[in-house]
């Protein structure tokens, strides 16, 4: 690991000041991703700014019935928070599907949003990677790409975003509150992460001088008809090949609103409002869900080893909609698919 300076921020303003003073610095909270990247010589910050003393550890009610989640709330605390379990159970389920208990105990809400891809070429500093070294090429396109993206790819990058939590936050239409030199602003979750395009080194639209302070959830959380289904190589601890978060509002057997977000298939959590519009006013039945799945996956493109993901995603979408319709969400303890 490289040598670096250590600083401890006293408050949000101090954290921003320290970052502006050293543009190559990195914030650290739980460190579950950053420390690995530093060990692998992928990230080389001159200064590591510890933000663990910032007053961003609360889950609070906000006006209108929503919930504000501090950026330093640990994943385990969030998953077991009574308000999250009761009103936003798809978020609790997604968190419990991710990582191991030890990692969830350390990982923070803000850090989860800023996870970098687990593409092995990104971690291997002797191979070309546009995300790590812009302009060097993408080794995954013609290399080992079984875990890689099938949607929203570019000639520069086919990496996927690794987070489970973020798939649920995308489904819930969360917002991200950030602070920087120019003050505070809110970013719609759909606009927070980026597709690779020709700048795959940029994972998010967070400014260089900005820090995440909280995530805000709207009042509606699909508390009854929801699921988070994650398909992976190892049930115990692995990143998703494909994951699906679904939320439905039903009036009898008719869908008044339906949402679906995919993980493991793109550079960001994947939603398609046109596909969701197909659901509205329709019967909650396999034919309706099949039409939505076709819309969600239109434009999907597989590579040498990951073309199977297209059919896998289709089947996962149909299974997830069926689980949500029945009100039998996927268990994250037994992991047996129902």
LOSEFI-678171 format. One record per residue (C-alpha): z negated, y, x; residue number from 1; residue in three letters. Coordinates in nm, 4 decimals. Layout:
% LOSEFI-678171
ATOM        z        y        x seq type
ATOM        Z        Y        X NUM  ALA
...
***
This chain:
% LOSEFI-678171
ATOM        z        y        x seq type
ATOM   0.0000   0.0000   0.0000   1  UNK
ATOM   0.0768   0.3513   0.1187   2  UNK
ATOM  -0.1877   0.6080   0.2052   3  UNK
ATOM  -0.2606   0.8727  -0.0579   4  UNK
ATOM  -0.5042   1.1473  -0.1487   5  UNK
ATOM  -0.7492   1.1036  -0.4354   6  UNK
ATOM  -0.8451   1.3766  -0.6826   7  UNK
ATOM  -1.0579   1.3680  -0.9966   8  UNK
ATOM  -0.9658   1.5952  -1.2880   9  UNK
ATOM  -1.2535   1.7654  -1.4701  10  UNK
ATOM  -1.0607   1.8429  -1.7881  11  UNK
ATOM  -0.7056   1.8567  -1.9247  12  UNK
ATOM  -0.6341   2.1991  -1.7773  13  UNK
ATOM  -0.7560   2.0806  -1.4385  14  UNK
ATOM  -0.5368   1.7691  -1.4613  15  UNK
ATOM  -0.2316   1.9852  -1.5310  16  UNK
ATOM  -0.3228   2.2200  -1.2468  17  UNK
ATOM  -0.3548   1.9341  -1.0016  18  UNK
ATOM  -0.0209   1.7879  -1.1091  19  UNK
ATOM   0.1597   2.1209  -1.0770  20  UNK
ATOM   0.0098   2.1597  -0.7295  21  UNK
ATOM   0.1584   1.8273  -0.6183  22  UNK
ATOM   0.4752   1.7240  -0.8056  23  UNK
ATOM   0.4723   1.3774  -0.6453  24  UNK
ATOM   0.1213   1.3047  -0.7759  25  UNK
ATOM   0.0469   1.0431  -1.0428  26  UNK
ATOM  -0.2253   1.0241  -1.3059  27  UNK
ATOM  -0.4347   0.7080  -1.3136  28  UNK
ATOM  -0.6547   0.5818  -1.5968  29  UNK
ATOM  -0.6819   0.2022  -1.6185  30  UNK
ATOM  -0.4274   0.1589  -1.3396  31  UNK
ATOM  -0.2900  -0.1648  -1.4856  32  UNK
ATOM   0.0702  -0.0649  -1.4076  33  UNK
ATOM   0.0518   0.2123  -1.1461  34  UNK
ATOM  -0.1536   0.0152  -0.8932  35  UNK
ATOM   0.0897  -0.2774  -0.9087  36  UNK
ATOM   0.3806  -0.0409  -0.8511  37  UNK
ATOM   0.2038   0.1155  -0.5550  38  UNK
ATOM   0.1307  -0.2253  -0.4058  39  UNK
ATOM   0.4984  -0.3171  -0.4367  40  UNK
ATOM   0.6017   0.0142  -0.2735  41  UNK
ATOM   0.7906   0.1205  -0.5868  42  UNK
ATOM   0.5674   0.4203  -0.6595  43  UNK
ATOM   0.4630   0.6309  -0.3592  44  UNK
ATOM   0.2455   0.9157  -0.4886  45  UNK
ATOM   0.0979   1.1499  -0.2310  46  UNK
ATOM  -0.1983   1.2065  -0.4635  47  UNK
ATOM  -0.3552   0.9904  -0.7332  48  UNK
ATOM  -0.5296   1.2018  -0.9967  49  UNK
ATOM  -0.8122   1.0192  -1.1746  50  UNK
ATOM  -0.8279   1.1313  -1.5394  51  UNK
ATOM  -1.1001   0.8967  -1.6601  52  UNK
ATOM  -1.3537   1.1768  -1.7058  53  UNK
ATOM  -1.1349   1.3674  -1.9513  54  UNK
ATOM  -1.2711   1.3906  -2.3073  55  UNK
ATOM  -0.9882   1.1839  -2.4547  56  UNK
ATOM  -1.1744   0.8683  -2.5544  57  UNK
ATOM  -1.2244   0.9148  -2.9285  58  UNK
ATOM  -1.0484   0.7862  -3.2407  59  UNK
ATOM  -1.0783   1.0586  -3.5051  60  UNK
ATOM  -0.9752   1.1281  -3.8630  61  UNK
ATOM  -0.7331   1.4190  -3.8991  62  UNK
ATOM  -0.6384   1.6400  -4.1919  63  UNK
ATOM  -0.4191   1.4657  -4.4462  64  UNK
ATOM  -0.5633   1.1208  -4.3847  65  UNK
ATOM  -0.4110   1.0298  -4.0512  66  UNK
ATOM  -0.5764   0.9196  -3.7278  67  UNK
ATOM  -0.5859   1.0773  -3.3820  68  UNK
ATOM  -0.6171   0.8364  -3.0896  69  UNK
ATOM  -0.7294   0.9830  -2.7591  70  UNK
ATOM  -0.5064   0.9040  -2.4631  71  UNK
ATOM  -0.7943   0.7320  -2.2801  72  UNK
ATOM  -0.8937   0.4982  -2.5642  73  UNK
ATOM  -0.8790   0.1492  -2.4151  74  UNK
ATOM  -0.6516  -0.1046  -2.5794  75  UNK
ATOM  -0.9338  -0.3396  -2.6740  76  UNK
ATOM  -1.1379  -0.0608  -2.8322  77  UNK
ATOM  -0.8357   0.0525  -3.0320  78  UNK
ATOM  -0.7432  -0.2940  -3.1560  79  UNK
ATOM  -1.0969  -0.3528  -3.2842  80  UNK
ATOM  -1.1560  -0.0054  -3.4233  81  UNK
ATOM  -1.2459  -0.0431  -3.7955  82  UNK
ATOM  -1.0008   0.2261  -3.9106  83  UNK
ATOM  -0.7149   0.0680  -3.7161  84  UNK
ATOM  -0.7925  -0.2842  -3.8330  85  UNK
ATOM  -0.8133  -0.1711  -4.1960  86  UNK
ATOM  -0.5378   0.0922  -4.2230  87  UNK
ATOM  -0.2979   0.0143  -3.9362  88  UNK
ATOM  -0.3318  -0.3610  -3.8836  89  UNK
ATOM   0.0204  -0.3926  -3.7394  90  UNK
ATOM  -0.0975  -0.1770  -3.4476  91  UNK
ATOM  -0.4061  -0.3905  -3.3929  92  UNK
ATOM  -0.1907  -0.7035  -3.4053  93  UNK
ATOM   0.0631  -0.5687  -3.1556  94  UNK
ATOM  -0.2110  -0.4748  -2.9099  95  UNK
ATOM  -0.3673  -0.8201  -2.9346  96  UNK
ATOM  -0.0264  -0.9773  -2.8688  97  UNK
ATOM  -0.0008  -0.7931  -2.5381  98  UNK
ATOM  -0.1358  -0.8746  -2.1940  99  UNK
ATOM  -0.4664  -1.0542  -2.1310 100  UNK
ATOM  -0.8175  -0.9578  -2.2450 101  UNK
ATOM  -0.8989  -0.8275  -1.8977 102  UNK
ATOM  -0.5948  -0.5982  -1.8948 103  UNK
ATOM  -0.6553  -0.4805  -2.2517 104  UNK
ATOM  -1.0094  -0.3849  -2.1505 105  UNK
ATOM  -0.8698  -0.1478  -1.8867 106  UNK
ATOM  -0.5344  -0.0301  -2.0214 107  UNK
ATOM  -0.5324   0.3078  -2.1960 108  UNK
ATOM  -0.3337   0.4356  -2.4926 109  UNK
ATOM  -0.1517   0.7002  -2.2885 110  UNK
ATOM  -0.0869   0.4596  -2.0049 111  UNK
ATOM   0.0628   0.2080  -2.2453 112  UNK
ATOM   0.3245   0.4633  -2.3486 113  UNK
ATOM   0.4116   0.5271  -1.9845 114  UNK
ATOM   0.4521   0.1667  -1.8725 115  UNK
ATOM   0.7536   0.1125  -1.6527 116  UNK
ATOM   0.9910  -0.1789  -1.6933 117  UNK
ATOM   0.9030  -0.5206  -1.5550 118  UNK
ATOM   1.2626  -0.5816  -1.4405 119  UNK
ATOM   1.2285  -0.7848  -1.1205 120  UNK
ATOM   1.5014  -0.5814  -0.9473 121  UNK
ATOM   1.3034  -0.2651  -1.0160 122  UNK
ATOM   1.0062  -0.4224  -0.8361 123  UNK
ATOM   1.2171  -0.5632  -0.5491 124  UNK
ATOM   1.2710  -0.2690  -0.3175 125  UNK
ATOM   1.5406  -0.4454  -0.1111 126  UNK
ATOM   1.7794  -0.4700  -0.4079 127  UNK
ATOM   1.9806  -0.1864  -0.5676 128  UNK
ATOM   1.8209  -0.0344  -0.8781 129  UNK
ATOM   1.9276   0.2899  -1.0427 130  UNK
ATOM   1.5874   0.3299  -1.2032 131  UNK
ATOM   1.4129   0.3184  -0.8656 132  UNK
ATOM   1.6919   0.4764  -0.6567 133  UNK
ATOM   1.9462   0.6640  -0.8703 134  UNK
ATOM   2.3048   0.5941  -0.7740 135  UNK
ATOM   2.2328   0.2671  -0.5934 136  UNK
ATOM   2.3555   0.0393  -0.8754 137  UNK
ATOM   2.2071  -0.2044  -1.1274 138  UNK
ATOM   2.1524  -0.5497  -0.9806 139  UNK
ATOM   2.0625  -0.6982  -1.3200 140  UNK
ATOM   2.4050  -0.6512  -1.4809 141  UNK
ATOM   2.5623  -0.9224  -1.2653 142  UNK
ATOM   2.2348  -1.0814  -1.1621 143  UNK
ATOM   1.9505  -1.2672  -1.3308 144  UNK
ATOM   1.9268  -1.0896  -1.6663 145  UNK
ATOM   1.7600  -1.3329  -1.9069 146  UNK
ATOM   1.4827  -1.0844  -1.9973 147  UNK
ATOM   1.7079  -0.7808  -2.0212 148  UNK
ATOM   1.8393  -0.5544  -2.2955 149  UNK
ATOM   2.0997  -0.6292  -2.5604 150  UNK
ATOM   2.0898  -0.2889  -2.7343 151  UNK
ATOM   2.1288   0.0673  -2.6087 152  UNK
ATOM   2.2335  -0.0364  -2.2589 153  UNK
ATOM   2.4525   0.1569  -2.0169 154  UNK
ATOM   2.6518   0.0805  -1.7040 155  UNK
ATOM   2.3575   0.2227  -1.5089 156  UNK
ATOM   2.0706   0.0098  -1.6476 157  UNK
ATOM   1.9930  -0.2826  -1.8788 158  UNK
ATOM   1.6134  -0.2861  -1.8339 159  UNK
ATOM   1.3767  -0.3198  -2.1324 160  UNK
ATOM   1.0575  -0.1370  -2.2215 161  UNK
ATOM   0.7645  -0.3811  -2.1864 162  UNK
ATOM   0.5064  -0.2480  -2.4346 163  UNK
ATOM   0.3927  -0.4265  -2.7516 164  UNK
ATOM   0.1797  -0.1362  -2.8713 165  UNK
ATOM   0.4760   0.1004  -2.8600 166  UNK
ATOM   0.6783  -0.1174  -3.0976 167  UNK
ATOM   0.4066  -0.0792  -3.3606 168  UNK
ATOM   0.3745   0.2945  -3.2933 169  UNK
ATOM   0.7494   0.3312  -3.3411 170  UNK
ATOM   0.7231   0.1506  -3.6748 171  UNK
ATOM   0.4405   0.3793  -3.7863 172  UNK
ATOM   0.6261   0.7030  -3.7021 173  UNK
ATOM   0.3493   0.8105  -3.4659 174  UNK
ATOM   0.3526   1.1410  -3.2808 175  UNK
ATOM   0.2544   1.2072  -2.9206 176  UNK
ATOM   0.0524   1.5190  -2.8375 177  UNK
ATOM   0.0994   1.6447  -2.4819 178  UNK
ATOM  -0.0340   1.9374  -2.2809 179  UNK
ATOM   0.1264   2.1246  -1.9936 180  UNK
ATOM   0.1592   2.4607  -1.8277 181  UNK
ATOM   0.3220   2.6058  -2.1399 182  UNK
ATOM   0.0502   2.4727  -2.3701 183  UNK
ATOM   0.0490   2.1868  -2.6191 184  UNK
ATOM   0.3378   2.0322  -2.8105 185  UNK
ATOM   0.4015   1.7315  -3.0332 186  UNK
ATOM   0.6777   1.4784  -2.9682 187  UNK
ATOM   0.7964   1.2441  -3.2424 188  UNK
ATOM   0.7562   0.8886  -3.1167 189  UNK
ATOM   1.1257   0.8208  -3.1711 190  UNK
ATOM   1.2012   1.1008  -2.9234 191  UNK
ATOM   0.9371   1.0151  -2.6638 192  UNK
ATOM   1.1145   0.7280  -2.4848 193  UNK
ATOM   1.4740   0.7492  -2.3648 194  UNK
ATOM   1.7720   0.5172  -2.3522 195  UNK
ATOM   1.9034   0.4762  -1.9959 196  UNK
ATOM   2.2381   0.6553  -2.0216 197  UNK
ATOM   2.3251   0.7837  -1.6759 198  UNK
ATOM   1.9637   0.8816  -1.5946 199  UNK
ATOM   1.7720   0.5515  -1.6121 200  UNK
ATOM   1.5091   0.6846  -1.3711 201  UNK
ATOM   1.3749   0.8920  -1.6640 202  UNK
ATOM   1.1782   0.6701  -1.9008 203  UNK
ATOM   1.0472   0.9449  -2.1302 204  UNK
ATOM   1.0941   1.3071  -2.2343 205  UNK
ATOM   0.7500   1.3991  -2.1013 206  UNK
ATOM   0.7704   1.7054  -1.8791 207  UNK
ATOM   0.6854   1.6806  -1.5109 208  UNK
ATOM   0.3826   1.9070  -1.5636 209  UNK
ATOM   0.2640   1.7422  -1.8874 210  UNK
ATOM  -0.0076   1.4919  -1.9714 211  UNK
ATOM  -0.0483   1.2858  -2.2889 212  UNK
ATOM  -0.3666   1.3863  -2.4708 213  UNK
ATOM  -0.3440   1.1832  -2.7916 214  UNK
ATOM  -0.1319   0.9795  -3.0293 215  UNK
ATOM  -0.1416   1.0713  -3.3986 216  UNK
ATOM  -0.0784   0.8290  -3.6828 217  UNK
ATOM   0.0330   0.9335  -4.0322 218  UNK
ATOM  -0.1728   0.8310  -4.3381 219  UNK
ATOM   0.0457   0.5350  -4.4340 220  UNK
ATOM  -0.0006   0.2249  -4.2240 221  UNK
ATOM   0.1451  -0.0673  -4.4245 222  UNK
ATOM  -0.1993  -0.2232  -4.4603 223  UNK
ATOM  -0.0934  -0.5134  -4.6844 224  UNK
ATOM   0.2637  -0.6215  -4.6116 225  UNK
ATOM   0.3182  -0.6164  -4.2370 226  UNK
ATOM   0.3544  -0.8384  -3.9327 227  UNK
ATOM   0.4020  -0.8303  -3.5573 228  UNK
ATOM   0.5966  -1.1313  -3.4354 229  UNK
ATOM   0.6373  -1.1832  -3.0614 230  UNK
ATOM   0.8506  -1.4572  -2.9058 231  UNK
ATOM   0.7861  -1.5211  -2.5373 232  UNK
ATOM   0.8160  -1.7948  -2.2775 233  UNK
ATOM   0.4395  -1.8504  -2.2482 234  UNK
ATOM   0.2146  -1.8041  -2.5484 235  UNK
ATOM  -0.0876  -1.7277  -2.3322 236  UNK
ATOM   0.0393  -1.4217  -2.1450 237  UNK
ATOM   0.4009  -1.3034  -2.1106 238  UNK
ATOM   0.6276  -1.0158  -2.1995 239  UNK
ATOM   0.8430  -1.0449  -2.5090 240  UNK
ATOM   1.1867  -1.1986  -2.5146 241  UNK
ATOM   1.2042  -1.0437  -2.8613 242  UNK
ATOM   0.9316  -0.8879  -3.0738 243  UNK
ATOM   0.9496  -0.7532  -3.4273 244  UNK
ATOM   0.7175  -0.5196  -3.6161 245  UNK
ATOM   0.7753  -0.4990  -3.9914 246  UNK
ATOM   0.6111  -0.2889  -4.2623 247  UNK
ATOM   0.6964  -0.3073  -4.6333 248  UNK
ATOM   0.5941  -0.1175  -4.9445 249  UNK
ATOM   0.6622  -0.3386  -5.2469 250  UNK
ATOM   0.6678  -0.2708  -5.6197 251  UNK
ATOM   0.6699  -0.6155  -5.7661 252  UNK
ATOM   0.9498  -0.7825  -5.5735 253  UNK
ATOM   1.1362  -0.4579  -5.5041 254  UNK
ATOM   1.1232  -0.2802  -5.1669 255  UNK
ATOM   1.0311   0.0865  -5.2065 256  UNK
ATOM   1.0214   0.1327  -4.8297 257  UNK
ATOM   1.0879  -0.1037  -4.5431 258  UNK
ATOM   1.0729  -0.0495  -4.1697 259  UNK
ATOM   1.1506  -0.2690  -3.8716 260  UNK
ATOM   1.1069  -0.2026  -3.5004 261  UNK
ATOM   1.2175  -0.4327  -3.2196 262  UNK
ATOM   1.0735  -0.4854  -2.8735 263  UNK
ATOM   1.2091  -0.6690  -2.5705 264  UNK
ATOM   1.5680  -0.5750  -2.6557 265  UNK
ATOM   1.6184  -0.2176  -2.5332 266  UNK
ATOM   1.5019   0.0530  -2.2940 267  UNK
ATOM   1.2779   0.1844  -2.5749 268  UNK
ATOM   1.1345   0.0426  -2.8984 269  UNK
ATOM   1.4368  -0.0015  -3.1243 270  UNK
ATOM   1.4593   0.1290  -3.4807 271  UNK
ATOM   1.7638   0.1931  -3.6992 272  UNK
ATOM   1.7208   0.4170  -4.0037 273  UNK
ATOM   2.0549   0.3078  -4.1488 274  UNK
ATOM   1.9414  -0.0536  -4.1414 275  UNK
ATOM   1.6150   0.0427  -4.3095 276  UNK
ATOM   1.8064   0.2297  -4.5806 277  UNK
ATOM   1.9730  -0.1013  -4.6698 278  UNK
ATOM   1.6319  -0.2295  -4.7787 279  UNK
ATOM   1.5342   0.0507  -5.0136 280  UNK
ATOM   1.5451  -0.0442  -5.3833 281  UNK
ATOM   1.6499  -0.4026  -5.3069 282  UNK
ATOM   1.4827  -0.7329  -5.3847 283  UNK
ATOM   1.2627  -0.8622  -5.1034 284  UNK
ATOM   1.4688  -1.1754  -5.0490 285  UNK
ATOM   1.6537  -1.3472  -4.7635 286  UNK
ATOM   1.9906  -1.1945  -4.8564 287  UNK
ATOM   1.8532  -0.8405  -4.8336 288  UNK
ATOM   1.6812  -0.9125  -4.5040 289  UNK
ATOM   1.9958  -1.0721  -4.3610 290  UNK
ATOM   2.1954  -0.7553  -4.4349 291  UNK
ATOM   1.9299  -0.5441  -4.2648 292  UNK
ATOM   1.9286  -0.7754  -3.9617 293  UNK
ATOM   2.3068  -0.7461  -3.9274 294  UNK
ATOM   2.2765  -0.3688  -3.9341 295  UNK
ATOM   1.9937  -0.3680  -3.6803 296  UNK
ATOM   2.1888  -0.5810  -3.4359 297  UNK
ATOM   2.5322  -0.4249  -3.4753 298  UNK
ATOM   2.6515  -0.3280  -3.1318 299  UNK
ATOM   2.4253  -0.5808  -2.9600 300  UNK
ATOM   2.5757  -0.7038  -2.6346 301  UNK
ATOM   2.4587  -0.9978  -2.4290 302  UNK
ATOM   2.5011  -1.0654  -2.0592 303  UNK
ATOM   2.5377  -1.3915  -1.8677 304  UNK
ATOM   2.1849  -1.5208  -1.9295 305  UNK
ATOM   2.0575  -1.3219  -2.2272 306  UNK
ATOM   2.3229  -1.3526  -2.4978 307  UNK
ATOM   2.0894  -1.5966  -2.6743 308  UNK
ATOM   1.8664  -1.2985  -2.7541 309  UNK
ATOM   2.1066  -1.1782  -3.0227 310  UNK
ATOM   2.0625  -1.4858  -3.2401 311  UNK
ATOM   1.6953  -1.5082  -3.1455 312  UNK
ATOM   1.6453  -1.1493  -3.2602 313  UNK
ATOM   1.8244  -1.2181  -3.5881 314  UNK
ATOM   1.6012  -1.5154  -3.6633 315  UNK
ATOM   1.2890  -1.3228  -3.5621 316  UNK
ATOM   1.3801  -1.0347  -3.7933 317  UNK
ATOM   1.4264  -1.2696  -4.0887 318  UNK
ATOM   1.0997  -1.4505  -4.0129 319  UNK
ATOM   0.9090  -1.1247  -3.9731 320  UNK
ATOM   1.0362  -0.9871  -4.3056 321  UNK
ATOM   0.9374  -1.3131  -4.4750 322  UNK
ATOM   0.5863  -1.2949  -4.3267 323  UNK
ATOM   0.5448  -0.9343  -4.4354 324  UNK
ATOM   0.6709  -1.0065  -4.7865 325  UNK
ATOM   0.4209  -1.2898  -4.8314 326  UNK
ATOM   0.1396  -1.0843  -4.6839 327  UNK
ATOM   0.0835  -1.3536  -4.4204 328  UNK
ATOM   0.1060  -1.1624  -4.0892 329  UNK
ATOM   0.1512  -1.3466  -3.7640 330  UNK
ATOM  -0.1810  -1.4565  -3.6141 331  UNK
ATOM  -0.2369  -1.3369  -3.2574 332  UNK
ATOM  -0.5146  -1.5904  -3.1960 333  UNK
ATOM  -0.3454  -1.9210  -3.2832 334  UNK
ATOM   0.0075  -1.7795  -3.2275 335  UNK
ATOM   0.1552  -2.0557  -3.4419 336  UNK
ATOM   0.4547  -1.9004  -3.6176 337  UNK
ATOM   0.4082  -1.9076  -3.9952 338  UNK
***
